[in-house]
Amino acid sequence: MANRPKSPMPISERAKQFLPFAAVKGLPEALAKKEKVSELKVEMTEALAMRLDEKLKCIQKGDRVTVTYYHTDAYVKLTGAVDHIDPIFRTIQIDDTMIEIDDLLDLDLMNE
């Protein structure tokens, strides 16, 4: 029986040839982003705007609230303490998150 010639490549290196690889860099991330379904922003009715305005008048700095607001392309629910309300720039800050009042869909004062 003849001796087989030694492989020029170690077995551990040969295995790497068969590992999966991304043919197009960033393709999985791009596909995941495309699969995400965007929500359309709800058109604020006058009645809804008035109800939200009344709720905003009742909250003060330090109150715990839960807000539903439009962020990027979906609605997000956030619960936290009100740090600041700016009626001129129409923003509300809850913990570290600054939210435009025009993006609010709902606001609830938490009972403590």
C-alpha positions as CSV (number, residue, x, y, z in Angstrom):
1,M,0.0,0.0,0.0
2,A,1.4,3.4,-1.0
3,N,1.8,6.2,1.5
4,R,-0.6,9.0,0.9
5,P,1.0,12.4,0.5
6,K,0.4,14.7,3.4
7,S,-2.3,17.3,3.0
8,P,-0.7,20.8,2.6
9,M,-3.6,22.2,4.8
10,P,-4.3,21.2,8.4
11,I,-7.7,19.6,9.0
12,S,-8.9,22.5,11.2
13,E,-8.2,24.9,8.3
14,R,-9.9,22.6,5.7
15,A,-13.1,22.7,7.8
16,K,-13.3,26.5,7.5
17,Q,-13.9,26.1,3.8
18,F,-17.3,24.7,4.5
19,L,-18.5,27.2,7.1
20,P,-21.5,29.3,6.0
21,F,-20.7,32.8,4.9
22,A,-22.6,35.9,3.9
23,A,-22.4,36.3,0.2
24,V,-23.8,39.8,0.5
25,K,-22.7,41.7,3.6
26,G,-25.7,43.1,5.5
27,L,-28.3,41.1,3.6
28,P,-29.8,39.4,6.6
29,E,-30.2,42.8,8.4
30,A,-31.7,44.4,5.3
31,L,-34.2,41.6,4.9
32,A,-35.2,41.8,8.6
33,K,-35.8,45.5,8.2
34,K,-37.9,45.0,5.1
35,E,-40.0,42.4,6.9
36,K,-40.9,44.8,9.6
37,V,-44.5,46.1,9.1
38,S,-44.9,49.8,9.6
39,E,-47.9,51.3,11.4
40,L,-49.5,54.4,10.0
41,K,-49.9,57.3,12.4
42,V,-53.5,57.7,13.6
43,E,-55.2,60.8,12.4
44,M,-56.0,62.8,15.6
45,T,-59.7,63.7,15.8
46,E,-60.8,66.9,17.5
47,A,-62.5,64.9,20.3
48,L,-59.4,62.8,20.9
49,A,-57.2,65.9,20.9
50,M,-59.4,67.6,23.5
51,R,-59.4,64.5,25.7
52,L,-55.6,64.3,25.5
53,D,-55.3,68.0,26.3
54,E,-57.4,67.6,29.4
55,K,-55.2,64.7,30.6
56,L,-52.1,66.8,29.9
57,K,-53.5,69.6,32.1
58,C,-53.9,67.2,35.0
59,I,-50.3,65.9,35.1
60,Q,-47.4,67.5,37.0
61,K,-43.7,66.9,37.2
62,G,-43.0,63.7,39.1
63,D,-46.3,62.0,38.2
64,R,-46.0,58.4,36.9
65,V,-47.8,58.1,33.6
66,T,-48.2,55.6,30.8
67,V,-48.1,57.1,27.3
68,T,-48.7,55.7,23.9
69,Y,-46.8,57.6,21.2
70,Y,-45.7,57.3,17.6
71,H,-42.0,56.7,17.2
72,T,-40.3,56.1,13.8
73,D,-42.9,53.8,12.3
74,A,-44.8,52.2,15.1
75,Y,-46.6,53.0,18.3
76,V,-44.7,52.6,21.6
77,K,-46.0,52.4,25.1
78,L,-43.8,53.9,27.9
79,T,-44.4,54.1,31.6
80,G,-42.3,56.4,33.7
81,A,-42.1,59.6,35.7
82,V,-42.8,63.0,34.1
83,D,-39.6,65.1,34.2
84,H,-40.7,68.1,32.2
85,I,-43.6,69.4,30.1
86,D,-42.9,72.2,27.7
87,P,-46.1,73.8,26.3
88,I,-44.2,76.1,24.0
89,F,-42.2,73.5,22.2
90,R,-45.0,71.0,22.8
91,T,-42.8,68.2,24.3
92,I,-43.0,66.0,27.3
93,Q,-40.1,64.3,28.9
94,I,-40.7,61.0,30.6
95,D,-37.5,59.7,32.4
96,D,-34.9,60.0,29.6
97,T,-37.3,60.1,26.7
98,M,-38.4,63.3,25.0
99,I,-41.7,63.0,23.2
100,E,-43.5,65.5,21.0
101,I,-47.0,66.1,22.2
102,D,-48.2,65.8,18.6
103,D,-47.0,62.2,18.6
104,L,-49.0,61.2,21.7
105,L,-52.0,58.9,21.1
106,D,-52.9,58.3,24.8
107,L,-51.8,59.3,28.2
108,D,-52.8,57.7,31.6
109,L,-52.0,58.9,35.1
110,M,-50.9,55.9,37.2
111,N,-52.6,55.4,40.5
112,E,-50.2,55.0,43.3
